[in-house]
């Protein structure tokens, strides 16, 4: 019986497992910032509300909208809104390709 080498493990591991792990790390690191950024951006671009109570209701609806987005959409949209605040997944996962 031969011991497993790193090459054996590399060939026996489903490549999607490593891609999923990288996506999970990226999402865990950036999801909260992306949601905050989207809520701030959307509430700033809305017209002024007549009363503070109306404004609070609108902000609550915007938060519900952003919370309802899937992670990929929220992160991509936040990247479009503010390039410096939330990195692109491809750039984050493969910085050597960005150069």
N, C-alpha and C positions, 0 to 999 in steps of 0.2 A: 504494500500500500504506500502510495506516494503522498506527501503532505501537499496541501493546496498552496499554490503560489499566488502572488498578486495578479499575474496574467490569467490564471485559471479563474479567479474571482471576477476579473474584469469581463471575461468572456461569458461567465455564467450569470451576470447581473443584467437584468432588464434595463436598457438605457433610459426608459421612461421613468424609472425609479429615481435616478439622479436628477432628471429634469424636473420632476415633481418636487423633489427636496429643495432644489434651487428656487423654484417658484414660491414654495411655502416660506422659505427664509426671506425672500424679497417681499412677499405680501405681509408677513409678520412685522417686518422692519418698517414698512412704508404705509400701511393701510390707514392707521390712525391719522397720520399727518395729511394723507390724501383726503380723507373725509372732512377734517377740519378746514382744509384749504377750499374744498368745494363748497361747504356750507358758507364760509366767509365770502367767497367769490359770488355765489348766487344771491346772498342777502344784500351784498353791496350793490348789485346790479338791478335789484328790484326798485320800483318806484316807492316813494315815501308813503307810509301808511298814515291815515288820519289820526289814529290814536296809538299810544304805546301798547295797548292790549291787542289791537289788530296786528301790530308789528310782531308781537310775541307769538301770535297764532300763525302768522306767515312763516316765521323762523322755525317754529315747530314742524310745520308741514315740509319745509325745505330739508330739515334734518331727517324726517321720515323718508323723504324721497332719496336722499343720499344713502341712508342706511339700507334702503331696499335695493340699491345697485349691487351687482355682483362685483367681486374684488377686481377682476380684470378691467371692467369698464370704469370703475372708480379710479383706479390707478392710472389708466391711460388718459382719462379726462383730466385728472389733476396734473399730469405731466404736460398736457396741452395748455392748461391755464397758467402754470408757472413752471417753466423748464428747470429752474434752479432748485425748487423746493422738493420735487419728486422726480427721481431719475427714471429714465426709460429702462424697461426690463432687460432688453438686449445689451444696452450699454452697461448696466449694473452687473449682469451675469457674465458678460464677456468683455471686460475693459480692454483687453488686448486687441480686439477688433475695432474699437472706437478710434484708434489712432490713425 
